[in-house]
Amino acid sequence: MRVFGLRWSRMGSRGSAPDVFDVKAETVSRRWGSKSVCSITHEKSSERVLRVESIQPFESSPAGLPPLDAGVTLEALVFGLGLSDISPISETARLGLREWQRS
C-alpha cells in the first residue's frame, strides 16, 4: 500500500496466529531513520519467519520477498534480497538472526 510517498507492506500471518497454533514466537523491530521501520516475527525454536511488516520510502522498497509459506528463514531474508539491496528488511533480519543464534 502506498501512503504519503511511503510503502507499507505486511506479509505472513495476521493477528495472533502464532498464539493460536501454540507456536512460541519472537519479534525483532527496528526503526531505520525517520521514514523507515521494520518488524519481523519468527519462531523461537527455529528461525522460520512468520510475519514481516515494513514501512519504507516508496522508491527504496524492495521489489518483493520470497513467499513466507515456503518456510523462509531469517538467514534467507538476510542474504536472499540480493547483495546490492541493503534494505531495512535484510538488516532487521540480520539483527534477529544474531539474537536467535545467541539463544
C-alpha positions in Angstrom: 0.0 0.0 0.0 1.3 3.5 -0.9 0.6 6.2 1.6 2.2 9.7 1.5 5.2 8.5 -0.6 5.8 5.5 1.8 5.2 1.9 1.1 3.6 -0.1 3.9 3.7 -3.9 3.4 2.8 -6.9 5.5 3.5 -10.5 4.6 2.7 -13.6 6.5 0.3 -14.5 9.4 -2.1 -11.9 10.7 -3.1 -11.0 14.2 -2.0 -13.5 16.9 -1.8 -16.6 14.7 1.4 -17.9 16.4 -0.5 -17.9 19.7 -3.5 -19.8 18.2 -1.3 -22.6 17.0 0.8 -22.6 20.2 3.9 -21.5 18.4 6.5 -19.6 20.6 7.4 -16.5 18.6 9.8 -13.6 18.9 9.7 -10.3 17.2 12.6 -8.0 16.3 11.7 -4.4 15.4 14.0 -1.6 14.3 13.5 2.0 13.2 15.9 2.9 10.3 15.8 6.7 10.1 12.8 8.9 10.2 10.8 7.2 7.4 11.7 3.5 7.7 10.7 0.8 10.2 10.6 -3.0 10.0 9.3 -5.7 12.2 9.9 -9.4 11.8 8.3 -12.2 13.8 9.9 -15.6 13.7 9.5 -19.0 15.6 11.6 -19.0 18.8 12.6 -22.7 18.3 13.8 -22.0 14.7 14.5 -19.0 12.6 11.4 -19.6 10.4 9.8 -16.3 9.6 6.1 -15.9 10.4 5.4 -12.3 9.6 7.2 -9.2 8.1 5.9 -5.7 8.3 7.7 -2.8 6.7 7.3 0.9 6.1 9.9 2.5 3.7 10.2 5.3 1.2 8.3 4.0 -1.8 11.3 4.4 -4.2 13.6 2.4 -2.0 11.3 -0.5 -1.1 12.4 -4.0 -2.2 10.6 -5.3 -5.3 9.4 -8.5 -3.5 10.1 -11.1 -0.9 10.1 -14.9 -1.1 6.7 -16.3 -0.1 6.7 -16.8 3.7 4.6 -20.0 3.5 7.6 -21.7 1.9 9.5 -21.8 5.2 11.6 -18.7 4.7 14.2 -18.2 7.4 15.8 -15.1 8.9 19.0 -16.1 7.1 17.2 -16.2 3.7 15.9 -12.7 4.3 19.5 -11.5 5.2 21.0 -13.0 2.1 18.1 -13.5 -0.3 17.3 -9.9 -1.0 20.4 -9.6 -3.2 23.9 -8.2 -2.5 23.1 -4.8 -3.8 19.9 -4.4 -1.7 20.9 -3.4 1.9 17.3 -2.8 2.9 15.8 -2.3 6.4 14.2 -5.8 6.0 17.5 -7.5 5.4 19.2 -5.5 8.2 16.4 -6.2 10.7 16.6 -9.9 9.7 20.3 -9.8 10.4 19.6 -8.4 13.9 17.1 -11.1 14.6 19.4 -13.8 13.3 22.2 -12.7 15.7 19.8 -12.7 18.6 18.4 -16.2 17.6 22.0 -17.6 17.4 22.8 -16.3 20.9 19.8 -18.1 22.5 
